[in-house]
Amino acid sequence: MSYLSHRGSVKDFYVTKDPTDTDFGTGYLHCKLRDDGTGPVSIFDLKERFPFGIVGKAQAIHDESVNFFNLMRKEDIPTHYLGNLGNRRMRVYVAHIPPKTGWEDWCKNRGKKPFLVPIEVVVTNTITPVASLHKRLRSGAMKPSEAGLSRIPEKDEVVELREPLITTSTKLGEHDVYRDDLFDIVGLTPDKRSEIQKIAKAANEAARDYAMNVGLHLADGKFEFIMGSDDRIYIADTFLTSDENRLLAQANDGSWVDMSKQFLRNLYTITGYREKLEEQQEADPPVPFEQWTLPEKLDSMALGTVTDASSVLHQQLCKKDRGMNPMSTATRVRNTLEGYMEIYRRDVTGKKL
């Protein structure tokens, strides 16, 4: 028997055996379908309320995830992955999840319970204009020297870093919290912090090199981790997918274009929808989730380009020849964005032109 432990935007998490005070349990991740057979879209926290899905996306996310886990096995990097169950399911270890309220004390007093480390380790290879890191640098929340830079990036500048940058955040609060002392807060030793960062760097390097070899550029992504009763660290959740990472492909003018779900987010930022939604989310009091305004469905040409961008990433990452040309599709993505910017007079960050 299994039960649904967590319902995600694109993956549901089922538990078949609960973790104990000393051992991991087991369960599986299921890349789910919408009622119409398309794959769900995970932007703007709209979850199942998003008005449409993407053809083939659920299978793509599953295949890309399995591909990543197999890559980690080849590199001897530990993950929670135990095997492919088929039907878009992946068997994984299950750990205790800290409560959203009082997670700091729970982590410090957990004893030897295997647990989900409530820290996201974000690894950035390239800073794109829409990345939160770009915004933090532009706003002054982060100094350029902290990112290995000599100056603040320009508004539309894409910055490739000489060395990958590691930042940490947690999602257990109401908002993402970026702090350097998160490892101390959850009671992890400096040695354990170094171990987690070392694993993240090694996994990022392997994923970045793999992406490069299939004609893609891995801009950034986040890692999550679980820790066993023996203090061993494992990568948890998925990586190197169109849903978890910003993945870029080269257009015919030599520019690198984001083909991941960020493309769809960019389109709705340009139309002004994102600004309207944020006004509702940040209102006092906030507008209830059920009353959030939904985005209008894209025109058929734009939606077709979104679908093709997802399919190209699936083709390249999993080496499944679908007869699609990455450069041609990347050029269509760039042209679609430029066309929307011309119509709505906003750029991909939402600023008016």
Buried (B, 14 or more C-beta within 10 A) or exposed (E): EEEEBEEBBBBBBBBEBBBEEEBBBBBBBBBBBBEEEBBBBBBBEBBEEBEBBBBBBBBBBBBBBBBBBEBBEEBEBBBBBBEBEEEBBBBBBBBBBBEEEEBBBBBEEBEEBBBBBBBBBBBBBBBBBBBBBBBBBBEEEBEEEEBEBEEBBEEEEBBEBEEBBBBBBBBBEEEEBBEEEBBEBBBBEEEBBEBBBEBBBBBBBBBBEBBEEBEBBBBBBBBBBBBBBEEEBBBBBBBBBBBBBBBBBBBEEEEBBBBBBBBBBBBBBBBBBBEBBEEBEEEEEEBEEEEBEEBEEBEEEBBBBBBBBBBBBBBBBBEEEEEBEBBBBBBBBBBBBEBBBEEBEBBBBBEEE
